[in-house]
Amino acid sequence: MFKEQFPLLTNTTYLNTAYVGLMSIPLADFRRSHEEAYLLNGGDHYKIQAYKDLDKMHQNFALFFGSTADRCFGISNFSSGIRVALSLLPKRMNVLLIEEDYPSLSNAFKEFDFNVETIPMGSNLEELIEEKLKSTSVAILALSIVQYTTGLLIDQDFLKRMKIEYPNLLILGDGTQFLGAHQFHFDRSPFDVVAASGYKWLLAGFGNGIVLFSKAFKERTAQSTVQISDRFFQGHFNILGMASLNFAIHQFIKNDFQALVEFKSKLSQKAKMQLNELGFLPSWVLERTNHSSIFNIDGGENLFHFLLKKKIRVVQRGAGIRISFHFYNTEEDLNSLVKALKEFK
């Protein structure tokens, strides 16, 4: 039933959600009707109603992501949202970043003139972070919750331990490859800020995203909730984009989000084991306790174009080919991939 909502899946094995999430028929219908309201009888009323709906949408966002509406804002995209968040902090703070992390995250800190140090990406990422925190004065740790190239999922229990050992440490997360793909309760997490775009795993189309921040982060900014809100909502906001995110979240709830996550997790586990058996995965993926549903498999141009000819949508990232499984993928999709990889070998 859920898969039938995505027309592209009728003729394509789509394993590229980490690049772009698919548009569903219900979302397309909603966006069309939303724009028609603007076209036919909206005008100024369309904008007035959008601002009236904003508080209710923020309450819905906060409920879904485990926060409160005064610390949860809809944004146009990750890149703009994280920059507004950083603009609230004192300058020249010491920041620890991961090399080869998402460029827009790393660049944001450089643009705001923070004192940046980096550590290399590795399968023992948590150990590398802990060593650096012990040897260097770090005020902010910023990283993608799921690494966009490899699919490495950071251990949140480790981050919670770091928050206990370093209570003044702020942890900022890029959740674009995480939110919508995993169960998440922000206020029970170790993060002080999580920002994400909505067009990937949240399946909300373009022009929207979310930013959440902790009470500790709010206190560090020394600004009121109203002042912070005004920073995020200078000028107009993307009305259609925000409404689309709200609609997408309702669709998740309607289709039992927890069950969808559990299904995706089981499918990803099967994919991990089968890809490993075929020799396409690096050994560290199996060595880690948890991994996301994003995998970077060994292969170059020839394999990439071979998969495309088989109507299997993937993307090249780093030295390999990135594949990703979401709720709308099935065992048939995995079987198609495995069959193609066996044929290529």
Secondary structure per residue as TSV (DSSP state, phi and psi in degrees):
chain	resnum	aa	ss	phi	psi
A	1	M	-	360.0	-48.5
A	2	F	-	-63.8	-40.4
A	3	K	G	-65.2	-32.2
A	4	E	G	-65.6	-13.5
A	5	Q	G	-79.2	-5.2
A	6	F	-	-121.8	97.8
A	7	P	G	-57.3	-34.3
A	8	L	G	-60.8	-24.5
A	9	L	G	-74.1	-9.3
A	10	T	G	-74.0	-22.0
A	11	N	T	-134.5	12.2
A	12	T	-	-144.5	141.7
A	13	T	E	-90.7	102.0
A	14	Y	E	-95.3	107.2
A	15	L	-	-121.6	44.7
A	16	N	B	-135.1	30.9
A	17	T	T	-63.5	-30.3
A	18	A	T	-63.8	-15.7
A	19	Y	T	-97.0	-53.2
A	20	V	-	-149.1	128.2
A	21	G	-	-75.2	154.3
A	22	L	-	-79.6	154.0
A	23	M	-	-86.5	131.8
A	24	S	-	-93.7	158.5
A	25	I	H	-61.2	-45.3
A	26	P	H	-60.2	-39.7
A	27	L	H	-67.7	-42.3
A	28	A	H	-60.2	-42.7
A	29	D	H	-63.6	-42.3
A	30	F	H	-63.2	-46.4
A	31	R	H	-63.2	-36.7
A	32	R	H	-64.9	-46.0
A	33	S	H	-68.0	-33.8
A	34	H	H	-65.0	-43.6
A	35	E	H	-70.0	-34.3
A	36	E	H	-65.0	-34.3
A	37	A	H	-63.0	-37.9
A	38	Y	I	-67.9	-41.5
A	39	L	I	-68.0	-48.2
A	40	L	I	-86.7	-43.9
A	41	N	I	-145.5	19.5
A	42	G	I	-87.3	-80.3
A	43	G	T	56.9	-128.8
A	44	D	H	-63.5	-32.7
A	45	H	H	-63.2	-32.5
A	46	Y	H	-60.6	-45.2
A	47	K	H	-71.9	-41.5
A	48	I	H	-59.5	-44.5
A	49	Q	H	-65.4	-36.1
A	50	A	H	-60.9	-41.7
A	51	Y	H	-70.6	-31.7
A	52	K	H	-66.7	-34.3
A	53	D	H	-80.7	-13.6
A	54	L	H	-61.6	-45.7
A	55	D	H	-61.4	-41.9
A	56	K	H	-64.0	-40.5
A	57	M	H	-64.9	-40.7
A	58	H	H	-65.1	-34.1
A	59	Q	H	-64.7	-40.2
A	60	N	H	-65.3	-43.5
A	61	F	H	-59.4	-48.0
A	62	A	H	-62.1	-40.8
A	63	L	H	-63.1	-42.9
A	64	F	H	-69.9	-37.9
A	65	F	H	-96.7	1.7
A	66	G	T	76.5	50.7
A	67	S	S	-143.6	-162.4
A	68	T	-	-120.9	154.5
A	69	A	G	-63.5	-24.3
A	70	D	G	-80.3	-5.9
A	71	R	G	-126.5	29.0
A	72	C	E	-146.9	120.6
A	73	F	E	-131.2	140.4
A	74	G	E	-74.6	142.2
A	75	I	E	-134.0	170.5
A	76	S	S	-78.7	-33.5
A	77	N	-	-170.5	168.6
A	78	F	H	-59.9	-47.1
A	79	S	H	-60.0	-43.1
A	80	S	H	-73.8	-39.1
A	81	G	H	-64.0	-43.5
A	82	I	H	-67.9	-31.3
A	83	R	H	-71.2	-36.2
A	84	V	H	-64.4	-43.1
A	85	A	H	-60.2	-44.6
A	86	L	H	-67.2	-30.3
A	87	S	H	-65.9	-16.2
A	88	L	T	-83.3	-14.2
A	89	L	S	-92.9	155.3
A	90	P	-	-61.3	148.2
A	91	K	T	-81.1	166.9
A	92	R	T	65.6	20.4
A	93	M	-	-72.8	149.8
A	94	N	E	-81.6	125.2
A	95	V	E	-121.8	137.6
A	96	L	E	-108.5	122.0
A	97	L	E	-119.5	164.0
A	98	I	E	-101.5	127.8
A	99	E	T	-61.3	143.9
A	100	E	T	68.8	14.5
A	101	D	S	-74.7	176.9
A	102	Y	-	-57.2	122.8
A	103	P	H	-55.0	-38.8
A	104	S	H	-66.2	-29.9
A	105	L	H	-69.2	-51.1
A	106	S	H	-63.1	-43.4
A	107	N	H	-64.5	-31.9
A	108	A	H	-59.7	-42.4
A	109	F	H	-68.3	-37.0
A	110	K	H	-67.7	-37.1
A	111	E	H	-65.5	-31.9
A	112	F	T	-95.5	11.8
A	113	D	T	62.9	41.1
A	114	F	-	-80.8	163.1
A	115	N	E	-87.2	105.7
A	116	V	E	-102.2	131.5
A	117	E	E	-123.6	151.3
A	118	T	E	-128.8	156.4
A	119	I	E	-126.3	152.5
A	120	P	-	-71.4	151.0
A	121	M	-	-71.1	136.2
A	122	G	-	-157.9	162.6
A	123	S	T	-66.5	-21.1
A	124	N	T	-100.1	44.6
A	125	L	H	-56.6	-41.8
A	126	E	H	-62.1	-40.9
A	127	E	H	-63.4	-41.0
A	128	L	H	-64.7	-39.6
A	129	I	H	-64.4	-46.7
A	130	E	H	-62.8	-40.8
A	131	E	H	-60.3	-41.0
A	132	K	H	-69.9	-39.4
A	133	L	H	-64.5	-33.1
A	134	K	H	-72.0	-33.0
A	135	S	H	-99.0	-13.3
A	136	T	S	-136.7	147.9
A	137	S	-	-78.7	110.8
A	138	V	-	-119.8	126.2
A	139	A	S	-94.9	-31.9
A	140	I	E	-134.2	129.8
A	141	L	E	-108.2	121.5
A	142	A	E	-125.4	131.5
A	143	L	E	-162.5	159.7
A	144	S	E	-76.3	134.4
A	145	I	S	-63.7	-38.0
A	146	V	B	-121.4	124.7
A	147	Q	-	-68.9	128.0
A	148	Y	T	-70.1	-24.1
A	149	T	T	-85.9	-44.8
A	150	T	T	-103.4	-20.0
A	151	G	-	84.1	6.5
A	152	L	-	-60.9	128.0
A	153	L	B	-102.3	119.2
A	154	I	-	-65.6	144.3
A	155	D	-	-79.4	107.3
A	156	Q	H	-70.6	-27.8
A	157	D	H	-64.3	-37.1
A	158	F	H	-62.1	-45.5
A	159	L	H	-64.0	-35.6
A	160	K	H	-63.1	-38.4
A	161	R	H	-66.0	-38.6
A	162	M	H	-65.1	-35.3
A	163	K	H	-65.7	-32.9
A	164	I	H	-71.0	-43.5
A	165	E	H	-73.1	-29.6
A	166	Y	S	-129.1	76.6
A	167	P	T	-62.4	-21.2
A	168	N	T	-90.4	-2.3
A	169	L	-	-72.2	130.6
A	170	L	E	-96.5	133.5
A	171	I	E	-116.3	120.3
A	172	L	E	-111.3	131.9
A	173	G	E	-122.9	136.6
A	174	D	E	-86.1	114.3
A	175	G	-	-102.2	14.7
A	176	T	T	-62.0	-36.0
A	177	Q	T	-93.8	13.0
A	178	F	T	-124.9	-53.1
A	179	L	B	-64.9	133.7
A	180	G	T	92.8	-13.2
A	181	A	T	-110.7	-14.3
A	182	H	B	-139.9	153.0
A	183	Q	-	-65.8	138.2
A	184	F	-	-154.5	132.2
A	185	H	-	-124.8	105.1
A	186	F	G	-57.0	-47.1
A	187	D	G	-70.8	-11.3
A	188	R	G	-101.1	2.0
A	189	S	S	-94.3	169.6
A	190	P	S	-84.7	2.0
A	191	F	-	-87.0	145.7
A	192	D	S	-98.8	-26.6
A	193	V	E	-143.0	133.6
A	194	V	E	-131.2	126.9
A	195	A	E	-126.6	148.9
A	196	A	E	-157.5	150.1
A	197	S	E	-86.0	154.8
A	198	G	S	-100.7	0.3
A	199	Y	S	-87.9	-1.6
A	200	K	S	-101.3	-102.9
A	201	W	T	-71.1	-22.2
A	202	L	T	-78.4	-11.9
A	203	L	-	55.2	40.1
A	204	A	-	-106.5	8.2
A	205	G	-	74.9	-176.0
A	206	F	S	-88.1	159.4
A	207	G	S	91.5	19.2
A	208	N	-	-150.5	164.9
A	209	G	E	-174.8	-171.6
A	210	I	E	-142.6	145.6
A	211	V	E	-133.6	135.2
A	212	L	E	-127.1	142.4
A	213	F	E	-140.5	152.1
A	214	S	-	-83.5	168.5
A	215	K	H	-63.2	-36.8
A	216	A	H	-64.4	-39.2
A	217	F	H	-66.2	-43.3
A	218	K	H	-58.5	-43.9
A	219	E	H	-63.6	-36.8
A	220	R	H	-66.6	-28.1
A	221	T	H	-77.6	-21.1
A	222	A	T	58.4	34.0
A	223	Q	-	-127.3	154.9
A	224	S	-	-78.0	166.2
A	225	T	H	-60.3	-39.5
A	226	V	H	-64.2	-43.1
A	227	Q	H	-62.7	-41.5
A	228	I	H	-66.6	-44.0
A	229	S	H	-59.0	-41.4
A	230	D	H	-62.8	-31.0
A	231	R	H	-69.6	-36.9
A	232	F	H	-78.3	-23.2
A	233	F	T	-120.7	46.7
A	234	Q	S	-76.5	129.3
A	235	G	S	74.4	-164.7
A	236	H	-	-83.8	162.6
A	237	F	-	-113.7	167.7
A	238	N	-	-76.6	96.7
A	239	I	H	-63.7	-47.9
A	240	L	H	-65.2	-41.2
A	241	G	H	-62.2	-44.5
A	242	M	H	-65.0	-43.5
A	243	A	H	-64.2	-33.7
A	244	S	H	-67.3	-39.9
A	245	L	H	-63.9	-42.3
A	246	N	H	-61.2	-42.5
A	247	F	H	-64.6	-44.0
A	248	A	H	-62.1	-39.0
A	249	I	H	-65.9	-41.0
A	250	H	H	-61.3	-36.4
A	251	Q	H	-65.2	-40.0
A	252	F	H	-59.5	-47.1
A	253	I	H	-63.5	-43.8
A	254	K	H	-59.6	-36.8
A	255	N	T	-94.7	16.1
A	256	D	-	64.7	78.9
A	257	F	H	-54.7	-42.4
A	258	Q	H	-60.4	-43.0
A	259	A	H	-65.2	-37.6
A	260	L	H	-63.2	-43.1
A	261	V	H	-62.3	-43.7
A	262	E	H	-64.0	-41.0
A	263	F	H	-62.5	-46.6
A	264	K	H	-62.6	-39.1
A	265	S	H	-62.6	-43.6
A	266	K	H	-65.5	-41.7
A	267	L	H	-64.1	-40.9
A	268	S	H	-65.8	-36.6
A	269	Q	H	-64.4	-41.7
A	270	K	H	-63.3	-41.4
A	271	A	H	-62.1	-42.5
A	272	K	H	-60.5	-45.0
A	273	M	H	-68.0	-42.0
A	274	Q	H	-72.0	-38.3
A	275	L	H	-66.3	-35.5
A	276	N	H	-67.0	-44.1
A	277	E	H	-59.4	-31.9
A	278	L	T	-82.3	-8.0
A	279	G	T	83.1	23.1
A	280	F	-	-100.4	-5.0
A	281	L	S	-111.4	143.2
A	282	P	-	-66.9	150.2
A	283	S	T	-63.0	-28.6
A	284	W	H	-65.1	-24.3
A	285	V	H	-62.5	-40.6
A	286	L	H	-77.5	-23.9
A	287	E	H	-73.7	-26.0
A	288	R	S	-81.6	146.8
A	289	T	S	-64.1	-44.5
A	290	N	-	-128.4	147.5
A	291	H	-	-141.9	158.5
A	292	S	-	-80.1	-169.9
A	293	S	S	-97.2	19.3
A	294	I	E	-107.4	131.2
A	295	F	E	-131.0	139.5
A	296	N	E	-108.2	107.5
A	297	I	E	-96.5	153.0
A	298	D	E	-65.5	131.0
A	299	G	-	159.6	150.7
A	300	G	-	-117.0	-150.8
A	301	E	H	-55.7	-43.5
A	302	N	H	-62.8	-45.4
A	303	L	H	-67.4	-40.1
A	304	F	H	-57.1	-49.8
A	305	H	H	-71.4	-30.2
A	306	F	H	-63.3	-43.9
A	307	L	H	-65.9	-39.0
A	308	L	H	-62.5	-38.1
A	309	K	H	-65.2	-27.8
A	310	K	T	-84.9	9.0
A	311	K	T	61.5	37.5
A	312	I	E	-109.8	111.3
A	313	R	E	-82.8	119.4
A	314	V	-	-141.7	-176.2
A	315	V	E	-145.8	149.4
A	316	Q	E	-82.9	131.8
A	317	R	E	-142.6	129.6
A	318	G	T	62.0	-135.1
A	319	A	T	-91.1	1.4
A	320	G	E	-132.4	-158.4
A	321	I	E	-120.3	125.3
A	322	R	E	-92.9	129.5
A	323	I	E	-123.0	152.0
A	324	S	E	-148.2	140.2
A	325	F	-	-112.5	132.9
A	326	H	-	-123.5	-173.2
A	327	F	T	-58.6	-35.5
A	328	Y	T	-80.9	-3.2
A	329	N	-	-83.4	156.8
A	330	T	-	-133.7	175.6
A	331	E	H	-64.3	-29.0
A	332	E	H	-62.6	-37.6
A	333	D	H	-64.3	-43.9
A	334	L	H	-62.9	-43.2
A	335	N	H	-62.2	-38.0
A	336	S	H	-63.7	-41.4
A	337	L	H	-64.7	-48.5
A	338	V	H	-61.0	-43.5
A	339	K	H	-59.8	-43.4
A	340	A	H	-66.1	-41.3
A	341	L	H	-65.5	-38.2
A	342	K	H	-65.1	-40.3
A	343	E	H	-65.8	-38.6
A	344	F	H	-65.8	-38.5
A	345	K	-	-66.1	360.0
